[in-house]
Amino acid sequence: MITYDRLFVAGRWTEPSSPELLDIRSPHDQAVIGRAAQALPADVDRAVAAARLAFDEGPWPRTAPAERIAAVRRLNALREAEADRIADLISAENGSASWFTRAGQPGLTRQANAYLAAAERFGWEETLESDTAVRSVVRREPVGVVAAVIPWNSPFSAAMAKIVPALLAGNTVVLKVSQENSLSMGLLAGLLERTGLPEGVISVLPADRETSEHLVSHRDVDKVAFTGSTRAGRRIAAIAGEQLKRVSLELGGKSAALLLPDADVQQAVRGLKFASLLNNGESCIAQTRILAPRARYEEVVTALKDLVESLKVGDPADPDTFIGPMVRPDQQQRVRDYIELGIMEGARLVTGGPGIPPGLENGNYVTPTVFADVDNSMRIAQEEIFGPVLVVIAYDDEDDAVRIANDSEYGLSGGVWSADAAHALEIARRLRTGTVTVNGAAIAFDGPFGGHKASGIGREYGAVGLSQYIEYKTVTV
C-alpha cells in the first residue's frame, strides 16, 4: 500500500485543499493498491502562482542553458536508477503488461538524451549580419508558465516528453497527471524534488477533468502542452484560441499498417504483435487497421488469428502476460461495446468477441479480437477503440491501399511492410500521417513526432520538440 497524502506544489510537498484521499485500484482484481491526495482548483491556483513568480522573478529562466542541461541530466539519472520500480508501479496502476513497462524504460533514456543533445546544439542566441548598418540578435527564450497535461496510458513517457524540453528551455511547469497514475507520478514528483530545481519551477498535480480545465483556462498559463483524446484536444484548442496562448496537442489515432503484395506475411505479423497491440492496445500510435492485398487477404487474416490466439491475457505482473486489463471498468465496457458494434456492422468475427476471458472476471479484461471483411467506412475502422481490437481491410492495388490509409480523420502513425524497403519508403511518403515505420523500425526520438489532421498540432522529440517551448525575440542594433 502506497500513500501520498500531500501534493507536490512548487517543488515542495504541501497539504492539499481537501484531506480526502482517492483509492487507487488495481485493474487486475480491483484491490486497493494505494491512496493519494487529488488537486482541486485552489491547488492549481497555488501551483500556477508559484510558477508565475518563479518565471517572472526567479533564477530559472535566466540560468545558462548548460545549467539547465545539467539539471535535466540529474533528473534522467535519478529516473534510470528507479526504472524497475517505475515499471512495476505503472503495471499495477494501468494494467500495462510488465514486458511493456520494462521495455519502455530504455526508451525514456533515449527520449531524454535526444532532447539533451538538441539543447546542446541549439542556437539560444545568434547574430545575423547584413549588408546594412543594422545587426540583428535573435534570441530563443522560454515561453513562460507551461501547463503540461498528460493521459494515463503511458504516463512517464508523456510526462518526460513535456517537462524535459520545457525545463531545458527555461520554462516553469505545472504537470497535471491522471488520477489513475497518482502513485507513479508521485514517484516522479519525488525524483523532481531530488533534482534540486529552484522553488516554484515545477508542480505535479493528480486531478480530475474539471480541475484540468481550470488549469488550461488559467490566465497566468502561457502555453498548454496536451496529450490525450481528440475531443479533449478540441476543447483545449478552443480555450487556448480564445486566450491566444500557445498550444501543442498530441491526440488520437487510427493508424494503418500496409502489407504490400511482396511482404513476408509472417514477419509482418510478428512485427504487428508490437506495433498493433502494444500496451494492451491502449496506445495512440497502435496500427489497428491492417490493410492486406486481396490476393493474400485470407493468408493475412489467418496469420493474425493465430497470433492473437497465442497471446497470454492475464495478470500484468506475470512476465508471460502479453495483454493485461483495461485501465478502468468504463474503458473495458467501451472496448466491449465496439466489439458488439463490429458484429452489428457486419464484420466477420475471426477471433475474440465481447466476452470476458474465463477466470478474469474480477478485472477489467477484454478478449483480444480480430475482425475481417471490414469496410473502411465502418465505425470500427474509423473510430479509435483504444483496446486490443484489429480490423483487416482488403485493397485492390497500391493506390487503393494509400487511399484507404489516408481515408481517416486521424494521421498520427502508420506502417508499411515490403520486401523492397526503398519501395516501402516511396509508399510511406504518400501517407498523410506524422510518423511511418518501415518493416517494423522503431520510432526515433531525434526526429519530430506528432500528428496530421485530427491527431494534433505541433511536434515532440528532439530539436523540433524543444522548439515548441520557446519564443523568438529579435533585437536590432
C-alpha positions in Angstrom: 0.0 0.0 0.0 1.4 3.4 -1.1 0.0 6.6 0.3 0.6 10.2 -0.9 -1.4 12.4 1.4 0.3 15.6 0.2 0.7 17.3 -3.1 3.9 18.3 -4.8 3.4 22.1 -5.3 6.2 24.5 -6.4 8.9 21.9 -5.6 7.6 21.0 -2.1 5.2 18.5 -0.6 2.3 20.6 0.8 -1.1 20.0 2.4 -3.8 19.6 -0.2 -7.0 21.7 -0.2 -9.0 18.6 0.6 -7.8 15.9 3.0 -9.8 13.2 1.2 -7.7 10.6 -0.5 -8.6 8.7 -3.6 -8.4 4.9 -3.6 -6.2 3.7 -6.5 -7.4 0.3 -7.6 -5.7 -2.5 -9.5 -7.3 -3.1 -12.9 -6.4 -6.7 -12.5 -8.6 -7.5 -9.4 -9.9 -4.2 -8.1 -7.8 -4.4 -5.0 -6.8 -1.0 -3.5 -3.1 -0.6 -4.1 -2.7 2.9 -2.8 -4.3 6.2 -1.8 -3.4 9.7 -3.0 -4.4 13.3 -2.5 -6.1 14.9 -5.5 -5.7 18.5 -6.6 -8.6 20.9 -6.7 -8.8 24.3 -8.4 -7.4 26.0 -5.3 -4.3 23.8 -5.5 -3.9 24.7 -9.2 -4.1 28.4 -8.3 -1.2 27.9 -5.8 0.9 26.0 -8.3 0.3 28.5 -11.1 1.0 31.5 -8.8 4.3 29.9 -7.7 5.2 29.1 -11.3 4.4 32.6 -12.4 6.6 34.1 -9.7 9.4 31.7 -10.4 9.3 32.6 -14.1 8.9 36.4 -13.7 11.3 36.9 -10.8 13.2 33.7 -10.1 16.5 32.5 -11.4 15.5 29.5 -13.6 14.6 31.3 -16.9 17.8 33.3 -16.7 20.2 30.4 -15.9 22.7 29.4 -18.6 21.5 26.6 -20.9 24.4 24.5 -19.6 22.9 24.7 -16.0 19.5 23.6 -17.2 21.0 20.8 -19.2 22.9 19.6 -16.1 19.7 19.6 -14.0 17.8 17.5 -16.6 20.7 15.1 -16.7 20.4 14.7 -12.9 16.7 14.0 -13.3 17.3 11.5 -16.0 19.9 9.7 -13.9 17.5 9.5 -10.9 14.8 8.1 -13.2 17.1 5.5 -14.6 18.0 4.3 -11.1 14.3 3.7 -10.4 13.5 2.1 -13.7 12.2 -1.2 -12.3 10.1 0.4 -9.6 8.6 2.8 -12.2 7.7 -0.1 -14.5 6.1 -2.1 -11.6 4.1 0.9 -10.5 2.7 1.6 -13.9 1.8 -2.1 -14.4 0.0 -2.0 -11.1 -1.9 1.2 -11.8 -2.7 0.9 -15.5 -2.7 -2.9 -16.1 0.1 -2.5 -18.7 1.9 -5.8 -19.1 5.3 -5.8 -17.4 7.1 -6.6 -20.7 5.8 -3.3 -22.0 6.6 -1.1 -18.9 10.1 -2.6 -18.6 10.9 -2.4 -22.3 9.9 1.2 -22.2 12.5 2.3 -19.7 15.5 2.4 -22.0 13.3 4.4 -24.5 12.8 7.0 -21.8 16.6 7.4 -21.6 16.8 7.7 -25.4 14.0 10.2 -25.5 15.7 12.4 -22.8 19.1 12.1 -24.4 17.7 13.3 -27.8 16.3 16.4 -26.1 19.6 17.0 -24.3 21.6 16.6 -27.5 19.3 19.1 -29.2 19.7 21.6 -26.3 23.5 21.4 -26.5 23.4 22.2 -30.3 20.6 24.8 -30.0 21.3 28.3 -31.1 20.0 30.0 -28.0 21.3 33.3 -29.3 22.8 34.1 -32.7 23.7 37.2 -34.6 22.5 37.9 -38.1 24.8 40.1 -40.1 23.5 42.1 -43.1 24.8 44.4 -45.7 23.4 47.4 -43.8 24.5 49.0 -40.7 21.8 47.1 -38.7 22.8 44.0 -36.8 20.1 41.6 -35.6 20.5 39.5 -32.5 18.0 36.6 -32.5 17.2 35.1 -29.1 15.3 31.9 -28.3 13.7 32.4 -24.9 11.3 30.4 -22.8 7.5 30.8 -23.4 6.7 31.2 -19.7 4.4 29.1 -17.5 3.6 25.8 -19.1 0.6 23.6 -18.3 1.5 20.1 -19.2 -1.5 17.8 -19.3 -0.9 14.1 -19.9 -3.1 10.9 -20.1 -2.9 7.7 -18.2 -1.8 5.2 -20.8 1.9 5.9 -20.8 2.5 8.4 -18.0 6.3 8.6 -17.7 6.8 8.8 -21.4 4.2 11.5 -21.8 5.4 13.4 -18.7 9.1 13.4 -19.7 8.3 14.3 -23.3 6.9 17.6 -22.0 8.7 18.5 -18.8 12.2 17.8 -20.2 12.0 20.3 -23.2 10.1 22.8 -21.1 12.7 22.8 -18.4 15.6 22.8 -20.9 14.1 25.9 -22.5 13.8 27.7 -19.1 10.1 27.5 -18.5 8.3 26.8 -15.3 5.8 23.9 -15.4 2.6 22.7 -13.8 2.2 19.0 -14.7 -1.4 17.7 -14.5 -1.5 13.9 -14.4 -4.4 11.5 -14.5 -5.9 10.2 -11.3 -5.1 6.6 -12.3 -1.4 7.5 -12.2 -1.3 9.1 -8.8 1.3 6.6 -7.5 3.8 6.6 -10.3 3.5 10.3 -10.8 4.1 10.7 -7.0 7.3 8.8 -7.6 8.2 11.2 -10.4 7.5 14.2 -8.1 10.0 12.7 -5.6 12.6 12.5 -8.3 12.0 16.1 -9.2 12.4 17.1 -5.6 15.8 15.3 -5.5 16.8 17.0 -8.8 17.1 20.3 -6.9 15.2 22.8 -9.1 14.5 26.3 -7.7 11.3 26.8 -5.8 8.2 27.2 -8.0 9.8 25.7 -11.1 7.6 22.6 -11.2 4.5 21.1 -9.6 2.9 17.7 -10.1 -0.9 17.5 -9.6 -3.1 14.5 -10.0 -6.6 15.7 -10.7 -9.9 15.2 -12.5 -11.0 16.7 -15.8 -12.8 19.7 -14.1 -9.6 20.7 -12.3 -7.6 20.1 -15.5 -9.9 22.6 -17.4 -9.3 25.1 -14.6 -5.5 24.8 -15.2 -5.6 25.1 -19.0 -8.0 28.1 -18.7 -5.8 29.9 -16.2 -4.9 33.4 -17.3 -1.4 33.0 -15.9 -0.6 30.0 -18.1 1.3 30.9 -21.2 1.3 27.5 -23.0 -0.6 24.3 -22.8 1.1 21.0 -23.9 -1.5 18.3 -24.0 -1.6 14.6 -24.9 -5.0 12.9 -24.9 -8.2 12.4 -26.8 -9.1 14.4 -29.9 -12.3 15.5 -28.2 -10.4 16.9 -25.2 -7.9 18.4 -27.6 -10.5 20.3 -29.5 -11.8 21.8 -26.2 -8.3 22.8 -25.1 -7.6 24.4 -28.6 -10.8 26.4 -28.2 -9.7 27.7 -24.8 -6.2 28.5 -26.0 -7.5 30.2 -29.1 -9.8 32.4 -27.1 -6.9 33.5 -24.8 -4.3 33.4 -27.6 -2.0 31.2 -25.6 0.5 28.8 -27.1 -0.7 25.2 -27.5 0.6 21.9 -28.7 -1.6 18.8 -28.9 -0.7 15.1 -29.4 -4.1 13.5 -29.9 -5.8 10.3 -31.1 -5.0 7.9 -33.9 -6.4 5.1 -36.0 -3.2 4.1 -37.8 -2.9 1.8 -40.8 -0.4 -0.9 -41.4 0.0 -1.5 -45.2 1.2 -5.0 -46.1 2.3 -4.7 -49.7 1.9 -7.7 -52.0 5.5 -8.7 -51.7 5.6 -8.5 -47.9 6.6 -11.5 -45.8 3.3 -12.0 -44.0 4.7 -14.0 -41.1 7.5 -11.4 -40.5 4.9 -8.6 -40.7 2.5 -10.2 -38.3 5.3 -10.8 -35.8 6.1 -7.1 -36.0 2.4 -6.2 -35.7 2.3 -8.0 -32.4 4.1 -5.0 -31.0 3.0 -2.3 -33.5 -0.7 -3.1 -33.1 -1.1 -4.5 -29.7 1.5 -2.7 -27.5 0.2 -1.6 -24.1 -2.9 -3.7 -24.3 -3.9 -1.7 -27.4 -4.3 1.4 -25.3 -1.9 3.4 -27.4 -2.5 6.3 -29.7 0.1 5.0 -32.2 -1.2 1.5 -32.4 -1.6 0.3 -36.0 -5.1 -1.2 -35.7 -6.2 -1.0 -39.3 -4.4 -3.8 -41.2 -4.5 -3.3 -45.0 -3.9 -6.5 -46.9 -3.9 -7.2 -50.7 -6.9 -9.2 -51.9 -4.7 -11.9 -53.4 -3.2 -12.6 -49.9 -6.1 -11.5 -47.7 -7.0 -14.8 -46.1 -3.3 -15.5 -45.5 -3.0 -12.3 -43.5 -6.3 -12.9 -41.6 -5.2 -16.4 -40.6 -1.8 -15.2 -39.5 -3.4 -12.5 -37.3 -5.8 -15.0 -35.9 -3.0 -17.4 -35.0 -1.0 -14.5 -33.4 -3.8 -13.1 -31.3 -4.9 -16.5 -30.1 -1.3 -17.2 -29.0 -1.1 -14.2 -26.7 -1.4 -14.7 -23.0 -4.0 -12.4 -21.4 -3.8 -12.0 -17.6 -2.1 -10.6 -14.6 0.1 -7.7 -15.9 2.8 -8.6 -13.3 3.3 -12.0 -14.9 6.3 -11.8 -17.2 4.5 -14.2 -19.6 1.5 -12.0 -20.0 1.3 -10.0 -23.2 -2.1 -8.3 -22.7 -3.3 -7.1 -19.4 -6.6 -5.5 -18.3 -8.0 -2.2 -19.5 -7.3 0.7 -17.1 -10.8 1.2 -15.8 -14.2 -0.6 -16.0 -15.6 2.1 -18.3 -12.7 1.6 -20.7 -13.3 -2.2 -20.6 -17.0 -1.6 -21.4 -16.1 0.8 -24.2 -14.0 -1.8 -25.9 -16.6 -4.5 -25.5 -19.2 -2.1 -26.9 -17.1 -1.6 -30.0 -16.7 -5.3 -30.5 -20.5 -5.6 -30.3 -20.7 -2.8 -32.8 -18.4 -4.5 -35.2 -20.6 -7.6 -35.2 -23.7 -5.4 -35.8 -21.9 -3.6 -38.7 -21.5 -6.9 -40.4 -17.8 -7.5 -40.0 -16.6 -11.1 -39.7 -15.5 -12.0 -36.2 -12.4 -14.0 -36.8 -11.4 -14.5 -33.1 -12.2 -12.9 -29.8 -15.6 -11.3 -29.1 -17.3 -9.2 -26.4 -16.9 -11.9 -23.7 -14.5 -11.6 -20.8 -11.7 -14.2 -20.8 -12.5 -17.1 -18.4 -11.1 -16.7 -14.9 -10.5 -13.0 -15.3 -14.0 -11.7 -14.5 -12.8 -9.7 -11.4 -10.6 -7.5 -13.6 -11.1 -5.0 -16.5 -10.3 -7.6 -19.1 -11.4 -7.9 -22.7 -10.8 -10.6 -25.2 -8.3 -9.6 -28.0 -10.3 -9.5 -31.2 -9.7 -9.6 -34.9 -12.4 -8.6 -37.5 -12.2 -9.4 -41.2 -14.3 -8.3 -44.2 -14.2 -4.8 -42.8 -15.1 -1.8 -44.9 -13.1 1.3 -44.1 -16.4 3.3 -43.7 -17.4 1.1 -40.7 -17.1 2.8 -37.3 -14.7 0.1 -36.1 -12.4 1.2 -38.9 -12.8 4.9 -38.3 -13.0 5.4 -34.6 -10.3 5.0 -32.0 -11.2 2.0 -29.9 -8.1 2.1 -27.6 -8.0 -1.6 -26.9 -6.8 -4.9 -28.5 -9.1 -4.9 -31.5 -7.8 -5.2 -35.0 -9.6 -4.8 -38.3 -8.4 -6.2 -41.6 -9.3 -4.3 -44.7 -8.7 -5.6 -48.3 -7.3 -3.4 -51.0 -7.1 -3.8 -54.8 -3.7 -2.1 -55.7 -1.2 0.2 -54.1 -3.1 3.3 -55.0 -6.2 1.8 -53.3 -4.1 1.0 -50.2 -2.9 4.5 -49.9 -6.4 5.9 -50.4 -7.8 3.7 -47.7 -4.9 4.5 -45.3 -5.5 8.3 -45.8 -9.3 7.9 -45.5 -9.3 8.8 -41.8 -9.8 11.9 -39.7 -6.6 10.9 -37.9 -3.0 11.0 -39.0 -0.6 10.0 -36.2 1.2 6.9 -37.1 1.4 4.0 -39.6 3.5 1.3 -41.1 4.5 -0.2 -44.4 5.7 -3.7 -44.9 7.5 -4.9 -48.0 10.5 -7.0 -49.3 11.6 -3.8 -51.0 12.5 -1.2 -48.4 13.1 1.5 -51.0 9.6 1.0 -52.5 8.1 0.9 -49.0 9.7 4.3 -48.4 8.0 5.6 -51.5 4.7 4.4 -50.2 5.4 5.9 -46.8 5.9 9.3 -48.4 2.4 9.2 -49.7 0.7 8.7 -46.3 -0.8 11.7 -44.6 0.4 10.8 -41.1 3.1 12.2 -38.8 5.1 9.0 -38.3 5.6 6.0 -40.5 7.7 2.9 -39.8 9.0 0.6 -42.5 9.2 -3.1 -41.7 8.7 -2.5 -38.0 11.5 0.0 -37.4 11.5 1.7 -34.0 10.4 5.3 -33.7 13.4 7.6 -33.5 13.5 10.2 -30.7 15.7 12.7 -32.6 13.0 13.2 -35.2 9.8 15.1 -34.7 6.7 13.1 -33.5 3.1 14.3 -33.8 0.0 14.2 -35.9 -1.7 15.4 -39.1 -5.3 16.3 -39.2 -7.3 15.5 -36.0 -4.2 13.8 -34.5 -2.8 17.0 -33.2 -0.9 20.3 -33.6 2.8 20.6 -33.0 5.6 18.1 -32.5 7.5 16.4 -29.8 11.1 14.9 -29.5 14.5 16.3 -30.5 15.2 19.8 -31.7 11.7 20.3 -33.1 10.1 19.2 -29.9 12.4 21.6 -27.9 11.4 24.5 -30.2 7.8 24.1 -29.1 8.7 25.6 -25.7 10.5 28.8 -26.9 9.6 32.2 -28.2 11.7 34.2 -30.6 13.0 37.7 -29.9 14.8 39.8 -32.4 17.0 42.7 -31.2 18.3 45.1 -33.8 21.4 47.0 -33.0 
